[in-house]
Amino acid sequence: MDSTGVGGSRRDHAAYQEQLRNNREAAERAKEIEEDGVSYSTILPIIGGVALVLILISTIFTRTNKGGSRPSLSENYGSAAWGAMSNSYSPLDPLRGVFLGKYAFPHHDTPQVKTPPVFTKHEAHTLIMAPTRTGKGTCIIVPTLLRYGGSIVVIDPKGENAAITGRQRQVVGPVHVLNPWGVLASELAERGLAPARYNPLDAIRRDDRDAASIAHTMAETICARSGDPKNAYWEGGATAILTAVFLWLADQGETKTLARARQIVTLPVDKLQREFFIPMAASSAFGGAIAENIGPFLSEDSRDVPSILRTLAEATRFISDERLKEATAESTFDLRTLPHRLESVYLVIPPDKMKIQGTWLRLMLAATAHAYRTATPRAQGRGMLLIDELPSLGRIPDLPTDLATMSGYGLDYTLAVQDLGQLKSIYGEESRTILANCGWKWLCNVRDFDTAKYVSDTLGQRTVGTVNVNEGTTGQGEATSGKAYGEMGRALLTPDEVMQLGRERAIVLPPTGRPFQTWSIDYNQILAEFTAYRETSMQAFYAGPLIIDPNPYYQPEQPEGAAP
């Protein structure tokens, strides 16, 4: 060995050292494979190669999709959409349902485009929800009254509906205007609309096996439950006593009126028990129903009777109104004929008496429902209860149940409220039942968030596309860009968008199919607005004369084409 080491020269020595290093690395790789089954130094080049391939593929994809088309959207986040305009209305639709305006294209800002009218289908209840001064009367109620082809009972604050549509309703059948307080008396008389009378207790007859049930329904309507558990006992007792009194009057053949019932229940306790409760307890009439209802209040140690009677006196206070006593003293027509022939009943009441006399209105509604429920034979046509300002009447005990059953008896309900909160304040959790059983909903000029959120939630969510734009440069300095497409959910209308629709555009939620929008049409504009449809969907509406009288409160111009 010389001074250059192994190899005899510096070159050979370097080669020798390189070989030693290679041998050591080979030994280390062999050891790694033996211990772990894989070599990191082997995997790293593989990973690097795969990454390079992915980068190349991404670059090619990005370049080829620069400005490319969006892939089709799925419905993963919702499929909500507006319904398409329908031209398939039957010419008889105007005679069967509620007028809701004309179809509105969601993307149109003005109602200038001529579109078909919209009517609800019969055998379904309708909820009209809009605040005051929105046009519920002029755009929904009056147009419906002008041509509805069945019997109808309508609550008419201020008497406007009778004044405008009464003569037109007379063209198709008898009209009865119950107007105890003489609202617009002279104007209605000039139009041949004389005041009518109706005694609700006429529905309780001695020969009717359902008399006890009818009496209880009427008593419960008058002694409406407040919903407070603390008052349930007193209200239940008042209902039982009044039921017995109604049946007693029917059985004895004496004056059977609300005024007489009020006179009896406000007698001094001793006299009431002696002259009425004792003989009532001995009665076997109506299957013993009188005795069963009055018996619990004859006990000498019953200290609750005075308190129950005070509750009953308060519940019947509305009867003390002299005008109401006169209007309910007798009947000039029979509600039992409504299911069998086309008649119209207007319940006219001043707005300031809606709350005080809500009980009278509830009684009339209950009597109408009973007439359809017990009709023999069953009603062949459809009838409607059109209840404007529903919350002003207070709680109608049977309303949630009637909405679930009365359509099968030929009676459809149309309810008008200002907002969702109004409905909930009166009916609580039962408001859900009312909403569920109103197949048609017309919502306009929504101003409160709770109602707007209900509308937004009911409309549902739709799937919308998203896009992210990526820009960069290649290793060679070439500019690149690309788009990454995605999806997300978005409300068809957000609550704030619902509240921005205004008073001219309404949202309609039908019983089936997709929601749609309508433009509100004033009754003065109907004849001119739908001329193009007079031979098709509006054929029945234009048939015969259409008498539209001026509103006594506003005196508008005579509608174009209206009969004098």
PAZAZA-360359 format. One record per residue (C-alpha): x, y negated, z negated. Coordinates in steps of 0.25 Angstrom, whole numbers, plus 5000, padded with zeros to 4 digits. Example, Ala and Ser with C-alpha at 12.3 -4.5 7.8 and 13.67 -1.06 7.14 Angstrom:
<recs>
{x 5049 | y 5018 | z 4969};
{x 5055 | y 5004 | z 4971};
</recs>
This chain:
<recs>
{x 5000 | y 5000 | z 5000};
{x 5006 | y 4986 | z 5004};
{x 5002 | y 4973 | z 4999};
{x 4990 | y 4972 | z 5008};
{x 4983 | y 4983 | z 5000};
{x 4975 | y 4995 | z 5006};
{x 4976 | y 4995 | z 5021};
{x 4990 | y 4990 | z 5023};
{x 4985 | y 4977 | z 5028};
{x 4976 | y 4965 | z 5024};
{x 4966 | y 4969 | z 5036};
{x 4965 | y 4983 | z 5032};
{x 4964 | y 4980 | z 5017};
{x 4952 | y 4971 | z 5020};
{x 4945 | y 4982 | z 5028};
{x 4948 | y 4991 | z 5016};
{x 4941 | y 4981 | z 5006};
{x 4929 | y 4979 | z 5016};
{x 4927 | y 4994 | z 5016};
{x 4927 | y 4995 | z 5001};
{x 4916 | y 4985 | z 5000};
{x 4908 | y 4992 | z 5010};
{x 4909 | y 5005 | z 5003};
{x 4905 | y 4998 | z 4989};
{x 4893 | y 4992 | z 4996};
{x 4889 | y 5005 | z 5002};
{x 4891 | y 5012 | z 4989};
{x 4882 | y 5001 | z 4982};
{x 4871 | y 5003 | z 4992};
{x 4871 | y 5018 | z 4991};
{x 4870 | y 5016 | z 4976};
{x 4858 | y 5006 | z 4977};
{x 4851 | y 5016 | z 4986};
{x 4853 | y 5027 | z 4977};
{x 4848 | y 5019 | z 4965};
{x 4837 | y 5011 | z 4971};
{x 4833 | y 5018 | z 4984};
{x 4835 | y 5004 | z 4991};
{x 4846 | y 4994 | z 4994};
{x 4844 | y 4980 | z 4992};
{x 4854 | y 4976 | z 5002};
{x 4846 | y 4985 | z 5012};
{x 4832 | y 4979 | z 5008};
{x 4837 | y 4965 | z 5009};
{x 4840 | y 4965 | z 5024};
{x 4826 | y 4972 | z 5026};
{x 4819 | y 4961 | z 5018};
{x 4826 | y 4951 | z 5026};
{x 4822 | y 4957 | z 5039};
{x 4807 | y 4958 | z 5035};
{x 4807 | y 4944 | z 5031};
{x 4813 | y 4939 | z 5044};
{x 4802 | y 4947 | z 5052};
{x 4791 | y 4941 | z 5043};
{x 4797 | y 4927 | z 5046};
{x 4797 | y 4930 | z 5060};
{x 4783 | y 4935 | z 5061};
{x 4778 | y 4923 | z 5053};
{x 4785 | y 4913 | z 5062};
{x 4779 | y 4920 | z 5074};
{x 4765 | y 4919 | z 5067};
{x 4767 | y 4905 | z 5063};
{x 4771 | y 4901 | z 5077};
{x 4760 | y 4908 | z 5084};
{x 4749 | y 4903 | z 5075};
{x 4753 | y 4889 | z 5076};
{x 4740 | y 4882 | z 5079};
{x 4733 | y 4896 | z 5080};
{x 4718 | y 4899 | z 5076};
{x 4713 | y 4902 | z 5063};
{x 4709 | y 4916 | z 5060};
{x 4694 | y 4919 | z 5057};
{x 4689 | y 4916 | z 5043};
{x 4684 | y 4927 | z 5034};
{x 4673 | y 4925 | z 5024};
{x 4681 | y 4929 | z 5013};
{x 4678 | y 4916 | z 5005};
{x 4664 | y 4915 | z 5009};
{x 4655 | y 4914 | z 5021};
{x 4646 | y 4902 | z 5018};
{x 4641 | y 4894 | z 5030};
{x 4630 | y 4885 | z 5035};
{x 4618 | y 4892 | z 5042};
{x 4615 | y 4890 | z 5056};
{x 4604 | y 4882 | z 5061};
{x 4591 | y 4891 | z 5064};
{x 4581 | y 4888 | z 5075};
{x 4573 | y 4901 | z 5072};
{x 4562 | y 4894 | z 5064};
{x 4548 | y 4899 | z 5065};
{x 4538 | y 4888 | z 5070};
{x 4531 | y 4892 | z 5057};
{x 4542 | y 4889 | z 5048};
{x 4537 | y 4875 | z 5045};
{x 4524 | y 4881 | z 5040};
{x 4531 | y 4890 | z 5030};
{x 4543 | y 4884 | z 5023};
{x 4549 | y 4871 | z 5017};
{x 4555 | y 4861 | z 5027};
{x 4570 | y 4859 | z 5024};
{x 4574 | y 4849 | z 5035};
{x 4582 | y 4852 | z 5048};
{x 4594 | y 4860 | z 5050};
{x 4607 | y 4853 | z 5048};
{x 4621 | y 4856 | z 5054};
{x 4631 | y 4856 | z 5043};
{x 4641 | y 4848 | z 5051};
{x 4631 | y 4837 | z 5055};
{x 4630 | y 4824 | z 5048};
{x 4617 | y 4819 | z 5053};
{x 4603 | y 4825 | z 5055};
{x 4602 | y 4820 | z 5070};
{x 4603 | y 4834 | z 5076};
{x 4590 | y 4840 | z 5078};
{x 4589 | y 4853 | z 5071};
{x 4578 | y 4863 | z 5067};
{x 4569 | y 4861 | z 5054};
{x 4572 | y 4870 | z 5042};
{x 4560 | y 4877 | z 5035};
{x 4561 | y 4887 | z 5023};
{x 4555 | y 4901 | z 5026};
{x 4543 | y 4905 | z 5018};
{x 4543 | y 4915 | z 5007};
{x 4555 | y 4908 | z 5000};
{x 4556 | y 4897 | z 4990};
{x 4563 | y 4884 | z 4992};
{x 4571 | y 4875 | z 4983};
{x 4573 | y 4860 | z 4987};
{x 4584 | y 4854 | z 4979};
{x 4587 | y 4839 | z 4981};
{x 4588 | y 4827 | z 4972};
{x 4577 | y 4816 | z 4972};
{x 4577 | y 4807 | z 4984};
{x 4582 | y 4817 | z 4993};
{x 4570 | y 4820 | z 5001};
{x 4564 | y 4833 | z 4996};
{x 4550 | y 4827 | z 4998};
{x 4551 | y 4821 | z 5012};
{x 4561 | y 4831 | z 5018};
{x 4556 | y 4844 | z 5012};
{x 4542 | y 4843 | z 5004};
{x 4534 | y 4835 | z 5014};
{x 4539 | y 4842 | z 5027};
{x 4536 | y 4855 | z 5020};
{x 4522 | y 4850 | z 5016};
{x 4518 | y 4845 | z 5030};
{x 4518 | y 4859 | z 5036};
{x 4520 | y 4870 | z 5026};
{x 4510 | y 4880 | z 5031};
{x 4505 | y 4886 | z 5017};
{x 4499 | y 4882 | z 5004};
{x 4508 | y 4873 | z 4996};
{x 4508 | y 4867 | z 4982};
{x 4517 | y 4855 | z 4981};
{x 4521 | y 4846 | z 4969};
{x 4520 | y 4832 | z 4974};
{x 4526 | y 4821 | z 4965};
{x 4521 | y 4807 | z 4969};
{x 4511 | y 4814 | z 4979};
{x 4520 | y 4811 | z 4991};
{x 4519 | y 4825 | z 4997};
{x 4503 | y 4825 | z 4997};
{x 4503 | y 4811 | z 5003};
{x 4512 | y 4814 | z 5014};
{x 4508 | y 4828 | z 5017};
{x 4494 | y 4830 | z 5011};
{x 4486 | y 4827 | z 5024};
{x 4495 | y 4836 | z 5032};
{x 4493 | y 4848 | z 5022};
{x 4478 | y 4845 | z 5023};
{x 4479 | y 4849 | z 5038};
{x 4482 | y 4863 | z 5034};
{x 4474 | y 4865 | z 5022};
{x 4468 | y 4860 | z 5009};
{x 4476 | y 4850 | z 5001};
{x 4475 | y 4848 | z 4986};
{x 4482 | y 4836 | z 4979};
{x 4483 | y 4838 | z 4964};
{x 4486 | y 4824 | z 4960};
{x 4482 | y 4822 | z 4945};
{x 4489 | y 4808 | z 4944};
{x 4483 | y 4802 | z 4957};
{x 4497 | y 4800 | z 4963};
{x 4495 | y 4793 | z 4977};
{x 4480 | y 4795 | z 4975};
{x 4475 | y 4785 | z 4985};
{x 4485 | y 4789 | z 4996};
{x 4481 | y 4804 | z 4994};
{x 4467 | y 4801 | z 4994};
{x 4468 | y 4793 | z 5007};
{x 4474 | y 4805 | z 5014};
{x 4463 | y 4814 | z 5009};
{x 4470 | y 4821 | z 4998};
{x 4461 | y 4821 | z 4986};
{x 4466 | y 4825 | z 4972};
{x 4463 | y 4839 | z 4968};
{x 4462 | y 4846 | z 4955};
{x 4467 | y 4860 | z 4950};
{x 4465 | y 4867 | z 4937};
{x 4477 | y 4877 | z 4935};
{x 4468 | y 4885 | z 4925};
{x 4459 | y 4889 | z 4936};
{x 4469 | y 4900 | z 4939};
{x 4465 | y 4907 | z 4925};
{x 4452 | y 4915 | z 4928};
{x 4445 | y 4924 | z 4919};
{x 4444 | y 4935 | z 4930};
{x 4459 | y 4935 | z 4933};
{x 4467 | y 4946 | z 4926};
{x 4479 | y 4937 | z 4928};
{x 4473 | y 4925 | z 4920};
{x 4482 | y 4928 | z 4908};
{x 4494 | y 4927 | z 4916};
{x 4490 | y 4915 | z 4923};
{x 4486 | y 4908 | z 4910};
{x 4500 | y 4912 | z 4904};
{x 4507 | y 4906 | z 4917};
{x 4500 | y 4893 | z 4916};
{x 4502 | y 4892 | z 4901};
{x 4517 | y 4895 | z 4902};
{x 4518 | y 4885 | z 4913};
{x 4512 | y 4874 | z 4904};
{x 4520 | y 4879 | z 4892};
{x 4533 | y 4880 | z 4900};
{x 4545 | y 4886 | z 4893};
{x 4556 | y 4875 | z 4890};
{x 4567 | y 4886 | z 4890};
{x 4570 | y 4883 | z 4876};
{x 4570 | y 4896 | z 4867};
{x 4566 | y 4887 | z 4855};
{x 4553 | y 4883 | z 4862};
{x 4549 | y 4897 | z 4868};
{x 4540 | y 4901 | z 4856};
{x 4532 | y 4889 | z 4856};
{x 4531 | y 4888 | z 4871};
{x 4527 | y 4903 | z 4872};
{x 4516 | y 4901 | z 4861};
{x 4511 | y 4889 | z 4869};
{x 4510 | y 4897 | z 4882};
{x 4502 | y 4908 | z 4875};
{x 4492 | y 4898 | z 4869};
{x 4490 | y 4891 | z 4882};
{x 4488 | y 4904 | z 4889};
{x 4477 | y 4908 | z 4879};
{x 4470 | y 4895 | z 4881};
{x 4470 | y 4896 | z 4896};
{x 4464 | y 4910 | z 4896};
{x 4454 | y 4906 | z 4885};
{x 4449 | y 4894 | z 4894};
{x 4448 | y 4904 | z 4906};
{x 4440 | y 4914 | z 4898};
{x 4431 | y 4905 | z 4891};
{x 4426 | y 4898 | z 4903};
{x 4428 | y 4884 | z 4897};
{x 4436 | y 4872 | z 4903};
{x 4448 | y 4879 | z 4909};
{x 4458 | y 4867 | z 4911};
{x 4471 | y 4863 | z 4906};
{x 4465 | y 4851 | z 4899};
{x 4456 | y 4861 | z 4891};
{x 4468 | y 4870 | z 4888};
{x 4476 | y 4857 | z 4883};
{x 4464 | y 4853 | z 4874};
{x 4463 | y 4867 | z 4867};
{x 4478 | y 4868 | z 4864};
{x 4479 | y 4854 | z 4858};
{x 4468 | y 4857 | z 4848};
{x 4472 | y 4857 | z 4833};
{x 4478 | y 4870 | z 4829};
{x 4467 | y 4874 | z 4820};
{x 4456 | y 4871 | z 4830};
{x 4464 | y 4878 | z 4841};
{x 4465 | y 4891 | z 4833};
{x 4451 | y 4891 | z 4828};
{x 4444 | y 4888 | z 4841};
{x 4453 | y 4894 | z 4851};
{x 4464 | y 4903 | z 4846};
{x 4454 | y 4912 | z 4838};
{x 4444 | y 4915 | z 4849};
{x 4456 | y 4916 | z 4859};
{x 4462 | y 4927 | z 4850};
{x 4449 | y 4935 | z 4851};
{x 4448 | y 4934 | z 4866};
{x 4450 | y 4946 | z 4875};
{x 4450 | y 4939 | z 4888};
{x 4461 | y 4941 | z 4898};
{x 4465 | y 4954 | z 4892};
{x 4467 | y 4947 | z 4879};
{x 4477 | y 4937 | z 4884};
{x 4470 | y 4926 | z 4876};
{x 4471 | y 4933 | z 4863};
{x 4485 | y 4938 | z 4865};
{x 4490 | y 4924 | z 4868};
{x 4483 | y 4917 | z 4857};
{x 4484 | y 4927 | z 4846};
{x 4498 | y 4924 | z 4841};
{x 4494 | y 4910 | z 4837};
{x 4482 | y 4914 | z 4828};
{x 4490 | y 4918 | z 4816};
{x 4488 | y 4909 | z 4804};
{x 4502 | y 4909 | z 4800};
{x 4507 | y 4905 | z 4814};
{x 4513 | y 4891 | z 4811};
{x 4518 | y 4891 | z 4826};
{x 4505 | y 4888 | z 4832};
{x 4505 | y 4872 | z 4830};
{x 4519 | y 4872 | z 4836};
{x 4515 | y 4880 | z 4848};
{x 4503 | y 4872 | z 4850};
{x 4511 | y 4859 | z 4850};
{x 4520 | y 4866 | z 4861};
{x 4507 | y 4869 | z 4869};
{x 4502 | y 4855 | z 4867};
{x 4515 | y 4849 | z 4873};
{x 4515 | y 4859 | z 4885};
{x 4500 | y 4855 | z 4888};
{x 4502 | y 4840 | z 4886};
{x 4502 | y 4838 | z 4902};
{x 4487 | y 4842 | z 4902};
{x 4484 | y 4829 | z 4894};
{x 4485 | y 4821 | z 4906};
{x 4471 | y 4817 | z 4910};
{x 4474 | y 4817 | z 4925};
{x 4479 | y 4831 | z 4924};
{x 4467 | y 4835 | z 4916};
{x 4458 | y 4830 | z 4927};
{x 4467 | y 4836 | z 4938};
{x 4467 | y 4850 | z 4932};
{x 4452 | y 4850 | z 4927};
{x 4447 | y 4858 | z 4939};
{x 4452 | y 4864 | z 4953};
{x 4448 | y 4858 | z 4966};
{x 4456 | y 4869 | z 4973};
{x 4461 | y 4883 | z 4970};
{x 4475 | y 4887 | z 4971};
{x 4472 | y 4901 | z 4974};
{x 4468 | y 4897 | z 4988};
{x 4482 | y 4892 | z 4991};
{x 4488 | y 4906 | z 4995};
{x 4477 | y 4908 | z 5005};
{x 4475 | y 4895 | z 5012};
{x 4484 | y 4883 | z 5015};
{x 4482 | y 4873 | z 5004};
{x 4491 | y 4862 | z 4999};
{x 4492 | y 4857 | z 4984};
{x 4499 | y 4844 | z 4980};
{x 4503 | y 4842 | z 4965};
{x 4504 | y 4827 | z 4965};
{x 4511 | y 4822 | z 4952};
{x 4518 | y 4809 | z 4949};
{x 4533 | y 4810 | z 4947};
{x 4532 | y 4805 | z 4933};
{x 4523 | y 4816 | z 4929};
{x 4531 | y 4828 | z 4935};
{x 4537 | y 4832 | z 4922};
{x 4525 | y 4829 | z 4913};
{x 4515 | y 4836 | z 4922};
{x 4525 | y 4847 | z 4927};
{x 4516 | y 4857 | z 4919};
{x 4504 | y 4854 | z 4928};
{x 4513 | y 4856 | z 4940};
{x 4518 | y 4869 | z 4935};
{x 4504 | y 4874 | z 4932};
{x 4500 | y 4871 | z 4947};
{x 4512 | y 4878 | z 4952};
{x 4509 | y 4890 | z 4943};
{x 4495 | y 4890 | z 4948};
{x 4499 | y 4890 | z 4962};
{x 4509 | y 4902 | z 4960};
{x 4498 | y 4910 | z 4953};
{x 4488 | y 4907 | z 4965};
{x 4498 | y 4914 | z 4975};
{x 4502 | y 4925 | z 4965};
{x 4488 | y 4929 | z 4963};
{x 4483 | y 4926 | z 4977};
{x 4473 | y 4937 | z 4983};
{x 4476 | y 4940 | z 4994};
{x 4490 | y 4936 | z 4994};
{x 4494 | y 4923 | z 5001};
{x 4496 | y 4925 | z 5016};
{x 4503 | y 4912 | z 5018};
{x 4514 | y 4905 | z 5010};
{x 4512 | y 4894 | z 4999};
{x 4522 | y 4885 | z 4993};
{x 4524 | y 4878 | z 4980};
{x 4532 | y 4865 | z 4983};
{x 4537 | y 4860 | z 4969};
{x 4544 | y 4847 | z 4970};
{x 4552 | y 4842 | z 4958};
{x 4552 | y 4856 | z 4952};
{x 4560 | y 4852 | z 4939};
{x 4550 | y 4841 | z 4936};
{x 4540 | y 4852 | z 4933};
{x 4548 | y 4858 | z 4922};
{x 4550 | y 4873 | z 4921};
{x 4540 | y 4882 | z 4929};
{x 4540 | y 4895 | z 4921};
{x 4536 | y 4904 | z 4933};
{x 4544 | y 4897 | z 4944};
{x 4557 | y 4906 | z 4944};
{x 4548 | y 4919 | z 4944};
{x 4538 | y 4913 | z 4955};
{x 4550 | y 4910 | z 4964};
{x 4553 | y 4924 | z 4964};
{x 4539 | y 4929 | z 4966};
{x 4530 | y 4919 | z 4972};
{x 4535 | y 4920 | z 4986};
{x 4529 | y 4934 | z 4987};
{x 4516 | y 4928 | z 4984};
{x 4517 | y 4918 | z 4995};
{x 4521 | y 4906 | z 4988};
{x 4534 | y 4898 | z 4990};
{x 4541 | y 4888 | z 4981};
{x 4548 | y 4875 | z 4985};
{x 4555 | y 4869 | z 4974};
{x 4561 | y 4855 | z 4974};
{x 4572 | y 4851 | z 4963};
{x 4582 | y 4840 | z 4963};
{x 4595 | y 4849 | z 4959};
{x 4599 | y 4862 | z 4953};
{x 4601 | y 4856 | z 4939};
{x 4586 | y 4852 | z 4939};
{x 4582 | y 4866 | z 4942};
{x 4591 | y 4872 | z 4931};
{x 4587 | y 4862 | z 4921};
{x 4572 | y 4867 | z 4921};
{x 4574 | y 4882 | z 4925};
{x 4588 | y 4885 | z 4919};
{x 4593 | y 4899 | z 4924};
{x 4580 | y 4901 | z 4931};
{x 4585 | y 4891 | z 4941};
{x 4593 | y 4902 | z 4947};
{x 4581 | y 4910 | z 4950};
{x 4574 | y 4898 | z 4956};
{x 4586 | y 4895 | z 4965};
{x 4587 | y 4910 | z 4969};
{x 4572 | y 4911 | z 4973};
{x 4572 | y 4898 | z 4981};
{x 4576 | y 4904 | z 4994};
{x 4577 | y 4891 | z 5001};
{x 4585 | y 4879 | z 4995};
{x 4586 | y 4865 | z 5001};
{x 4597 | y 4856 | z 4994};
{x 4599 | y 4842 | z 4998};
{x 4606 | y 4830 | z 4992};
{x 4613 | y 4837 | z 4981};
{x 4618 | y 4828 | z 4971};
{x 4623 | y 4836 | z 4959};
{x 4635 | y 4845 | z 4958};
{x 4627 | y 4857 | z 4952};
{x 4617 | y 4858 | z 4964};
{x 4629 | y 4855 | z 4974};
{x 4637 | y 4867 | z 4968};
{x 4625 | y 4876 | z 4968};
{x 4623 | y 4873 | z 4983};
{x 4638 | y 4874 | z 4986};
{x 4639 | y 4888 | z 4979};
{x 4626 | y 4893 | z 4986};
{x 4632 | y 4889 | z 5000};
{x 4644 | y 4897 | z 4997};
{x 4658 | y 4897 | z 5002};
{x 4664 | y 4899 | z 5016};
{x 4678 | y 4903 | z 5020};
{x 4686 | y 4892 | z 5026};
{x 4700 | y 4894 | z 5032};
{x 4713 | y 4888 | z 5027};
{x 4726 | y 4885 | z 5034};
{x 4740 | y 4882 | z 5030};
{x 4750 | y 4876 | z 5040};
{x 4764 | y 4880 | z 5038};
{x 4776 | y 4873 | z 5045};
{x 4791 | y 4875 | z 5046};
{x 4803 | y 4878 | z 5054};
{x 4810 | y 4890 | z 5059};
{x 4825 | y 4893 | z 5057};
{x 4827 | y 4887 | z 5070};
{x 4820 | y 4874 | z 5066};
{x 4808 | y 4877 | z 5074};
{x 4795 | y 4871 | z 5068};
{x 4784 | y 4881 | z 5064};
{x 4770 | y 4880 | z 5059};
{x 4759 | y 4890 | z 5055};
{x 4745 | y 4891 | z 5049};
{x 4741 | y 4900 | z 5038};
{x 4726 | y 4903 | z 5038};
{x 4718 | y 4906 | z 5026};
{x 4704 | y 4906 | z 5020};
{x 4697 | y 4900 | z 5007};
{x 4683 | y 4898 | z 5002};
{x 4675 | y 4885 | z 5003};
{x 4661 | y 4881 | z 4999};
{x 4652 | y 4879 | z 5011};
{x 4648 | y 4865 | z 5004};
{x 4655 | y 4861 | z 4991};
{x 4646 | y 4854 | z 4980};
{x 4651 | y 4840 | z 4984};
{x 4648 | y 4843 | z 4999};
{x 4634 | y 4847 | z 4995};
{x 4632 | y 4834 | z 4988};
{x 4637 | y 4826 | z 5000};
{x 4626 | y 4832 | z 5009};
{x 4616 | y 4820 | z 5006};
{x 4601 | y 4820 | z 5006};
{x 4599 | y 4823 | z 5021};
{x 4606 | y 4836 | z 5022};
{x 4601 | y 4848 | z 5014};
{x 4607 | y 4862 | z 5011};
{x 4597 | y 4874 | z 5013};
{x 4600 | y 4887 | z 5006};
{x 4590 | y 4897 | z 5013};
{x 4586 | y 4911 | z 5007};
{x 4595 | y 4918 | z 5018};
{x 4606 | y 4914 | z 5027};
{x 4616 | y 4903 | z 5026};
{x 4613 | y 4889 | z 5021};
{x 4611 | y 4877 | z 5030};
{x 4609 | y 4862 | z 5030};
{x 4596 | y 4854 | z 5033};
{x 4594 | y 4839 | z 5036};
{x 4582 | y 4833 | z 5028};
{x 4571 | y 4828 | z 5037};
{x 4560 | y 4819 | z 5031};
{x 4546 | y 4822 | z 5034};
{x 4544 | y 4810 | z 5042};
{x 4555 | y 4815 | z 5052};
{x 4550 | y 4829 | z 5054};
{x 4541 | y 4827 | z 5066};
{x 4552 | y 4820 | z 5074};
{x 4564 | y 4828 | z 5069};
{x 4558 | y 4842 | z 5073};
{x 4551 | y 4838 | z 5086};
{x 4561 | y 4847 | z 5094};
{x 4556 | y 4859 | z 5085};
{x 4541 | y 4857 | z 5086};
{x 4539 | y 4868 | z 5096};
{x 4548 | y 4878 | z 5088};
{x 4551 | y 4878 | z 5073};
{x 4542 | y 4866 | z 5070};
{x 4531 | y 4870 | z 5079};
{x 4521 | y 4872 | z 5067};
{x 4526 | y 4859 | z 5060};
{x 4521 | y 4851 | z 5072};
{x 4508 | y 4859 | z 5074};
{x 4496 | y 4851 | z 5071};
{x 4496 | y 4837 | z 5065};
{x 4507 | y 4833 | z 5055};
{x 4501 | y 4823 | z 5045};
{x 4512 | y 4815 | z 5037};
{x 4507 | y 4804 | z 5029};
{x 4516 | y 4793 | z 5024};
{x 4522 | y 4794 | z 5010};
{x 4514 | y 4784 | z 5001};
{x 4527 | y 4780 | z 4994};
{x 4535 | y 4777 | z 5006};
{x 4526 | y 4774 | z 5018};
{x 4536 | y 4779 | z 5028};
{x 4533 | y 4778 | z 5043};
{x 4523 | y 4788 | z 5049};
{x 4531 | y 4800 | z 5054};
{x 4533 | y 4802 | z 5069};
{x 4522 | y 4811 | z 5074};
{x 4514 | y 4812 | z 5061};
{x 4499 | y 4812 | z 5062};
{x 4492 | y 4799 | z 5056};
</recs>
